[in-house]
């Protein structure tokens, strides 16, 4: 079966669900929980990666413990929407930039950044972000606390 025609089933969803809760779960442990072989898990994960459902495993880091005390969200207004790709490429070069989304609504783009303190935030905003050609202006929202950060809970087919 080609990757184009591959339809995920309940076993795929169960595998994803387990790994989304704890990416360190071994294929052997998953196989044991789902009563299949480790080889089956390996083949399924390879297929899910090939078709683009599974991207890359990521390490979740507590940035606060590394000295990055500020998480901020930026609403970014572009001078022209046609500048999106150029601006995106430049924003991608900023290490403090964690996420960037092309959006509808008031902002052209919405970003998540981390900074060590308010001085660092000011430097990132002024020297790195607002100086990019194509950015008209930004609005900054500082996160006081992250209350929810979880993976999507997958539902089984009926």
DAMO-V716381 format. One record per helix or strand of 2 or more residues. SS is the DSSP state (alpha for helix, beta for strand). FROM is the first residue (numbers start at 0). TO is the last residue. If there is no record, write none. Layout:
# DAMO-V716381
ss = {SS;SS}
from = {FROM;FROM}
to = {TO;TO}
This chain:
# DAMO-V716381
ss = {alpha;alpha;alpha;alpha;beta;alpha;beta;beta;alpha;beta}
from = {9;26;37;62;69;80;96;108;117;134}
to = {20;33;49;65;77;90;101;114;128;141}
